[in-house]
Amino acid sequence: MTEVAPAAAAAPAKAPKKKGAARPKKAGPSIGELIVKAVSQSKERSGVSLAALKKALAAGGYDVEKKNSRVKLAVKTLVTKGTLVQTKGTGASGSFKLNKKQAEPKKKAQRAWRGTVGGPCCLTTLILLVVGTRKMLNDSTIDSNPCRSCF
């Protein structure tokens, strides 16, 4: 006389996790803005070192010891964006200056075809693209010689 233990199905079902209330965004400038401000106020010719930058942020009331990784990450992103130029060192260490020449975002090249499919809408356009001519085709050429996907 064996008795069967109650099935595991009797276990209570897990309730879906409730998302916590979103934290309100802190008022005041971001760390990136504080770093740019500190670097711009510096009069060092060779730039501001990371240690001097941390001292300036601490003097401004920012808790550098607690948020050290945020400071390093913000410095790295400012360098990759082109806002800061790294004069010495690599990564987040070294000296940093403001970039005098702001990097302009590159404009996308205009395509020689039209349509929403993502490719040329006629055979002549495709041939001109492969050959390498950059001449824009007029609408009459495109409409007069449609490809199979244009019908």
Contacts in CASP RR format, 6 or more apart in sequence:
PFRMAT RR
TARGET T0000
AUTHOR 0000-0000-0000
METHOD contacts of the structure
MODEL  1
MTEVAPAAAAAPAKAPKKKGAARPKKAGPSIGELIVKAVSQSKERSGVSL
AALKKALAAGGYDVEKKNSRVKLAVKTLVTKGTLVQTKGTGASGSFKLNK
KQAEPKKKAQRAWRGTVGGPCCLTTLILLVVGTRKMLNDSTIDSNPCRSC
F
29 37 0 8 1.000
30 74 0 8 1.000
31 62 0 8 1.000
31 67 0 8 1.000
31 70 0 8 1.000
31 71 0 8 1.000
31 74 0 8 1.000
32 74 0 8 1.000
32 77 0 8 1.000
32 78 0 8 1.000
34 57 0 8 1.000
34 60 0 8 1.000
34 62 0 8 1.000
35 53 0 8 1.000
35 57 0 8 1.000
35 71 0 8 1.000
35 74 0 8 1.000
35 75 0 8 1.000
35 78 0 8 1.000
35 84 0 8 1.000
36 78 0 8 1.000
36 83 0 8 1.000
36 84 0 8 1.000
36 98 0 8 1.000
38 48 0 8 1.000
38 53 0 8 1.000
38 56 0 8 1.000
38 57 0 8 1.000
39 47 0 8 1.000
39 48 0 8 1.000
39 53 0 8 1.000
39 84 0 8 1.000
39 96 0 8 1.000
39 97 0 8 1.000
39 98 0 8 1.000
40 98 0 8 1.000
41 56 0 8 1.000
42 48 0 8 1.000
42 52 0 8 1.000
42 56 0 8 1.000
44 52 0 8 1.000
44 95 0 8 1.000
46 87 0 8 1.000
46 88 0 8 1.000
46 95 0 8 1.000
46 97 0 8 1.000
47 87 0 8 1.000
47 95 0 8 1.000
47 96 0 8 1.000
47 97 0 8 1.000
48 56 0 8 1.000
48 95 0 8 1.000
48 96 0 8 1.000
48 97 0 8 1.000
49 94 0 8 1.000
49 95 0 8 1.000
49 96 0 8 1.000
50 72 0 8 1.000
50 75 0 8 1.000
50 92 0 8 1.000
50 93 0 8 1.000
50 94 0 8 1.000
50 95 0 8 1.000
50 96 0 8 1.000
53 71 0 8 1.000
53 75 0 8 1.000
53 96 0 8 1.000
54 64 0 8 1.000
54 68 0 8 1.000
54 71 0 8 1.000
57 64 0 8 1.000
57 71 0 8 1.000
58 64 0 8 1.000
64 71 0 8 1.000
71 92 0 8 1.000
72 92 0 8 1.000
73 92 0 8 1.000
75 84 0 8 1.000
75 91 0 8 1.000
75 92 0 8 1.000
75 96 0 8 1.000
76 91 0 8 1.000
76 92 0 8 1.000
78 84 0 8 1.000
78 96 0 8 1.000
79 85 0 8 1.000
79 86 0 8 1.000
79 91 0 8 1.000
79 96 0 8 1.000
81 103 0 8 1.000
82 99 0 8 1.000
82 102 0 8 1.000
82 103 0 8 1.000
83 98 0 8 1.000
83 99 0 8 1.000
83 102 0 8 1.000
84 96 0 8 1.000
84 97 0 8 1.000
84 98 0 8 1.000
84 99 0 8 1.000
85 96 0 8 1.000
85 97 0 8 1.000
85 98 0 8 1.000
85 99 0 8 1.000
86 94 0 8 1.000
86 95 0 8 1.000
86 96 0 8 1.000
87 94 0 8 1.000
87 95 0 8 1.000
87 96 0 8 1.000
87 97 0 8 1.000
88 94 0 8 1.000
88 95 0 8 1.000
89 95 0 8 1.000
111 119 0 8 1.000
112 120 0 8 1.000
112 125 0 8 1.000
112 128 0 8 1.000
112 129 0 8 1.000
112 134 0 8 1.000
112 135 0 8 1.000
112 136 0 8 1.000
112 137 0 8 1.000
113 119 0 8 1.000
113 120 0 8 1.000
113 121 0 8 1.000
113 125 0 8 1.000
113 129 0 8 1.000
113 137 0 8 1.000
113 142 0 8 1.000
114 121 0 8 1.000
114 142 0 8 1.000
115 121 0 8 1.000
117 149 0 8 1.000
120 126 0 8 1.000
120 129 0 8 1.000
120 147 0 8 1.000
121 142 0 8 1.000
121 146 0 8 1.000
121 147 0 8 1.000
121 149 0 8 1.000
121 150 0 8 1.000
122 141 0 8 1.000
122 142 0 8 1.000
122 145 0 8 1.000
122 146 0 8 1.000
122 147 0 8 1.000
122 150 0 8 1.000
123 145 0 8 1.000
123 147 0 8 1.000
124 137 0 8 1.000
124 141 0 8 1.000
124 142 0 8 1.000
124 145 0 8 1.000
125 137 0 8 1.000
125 141 0 8 1.000
125 142 0 8 1.000
126 147 0 8 1.000
128 135 0 8 1.000
128 137 0 8 1.000
END
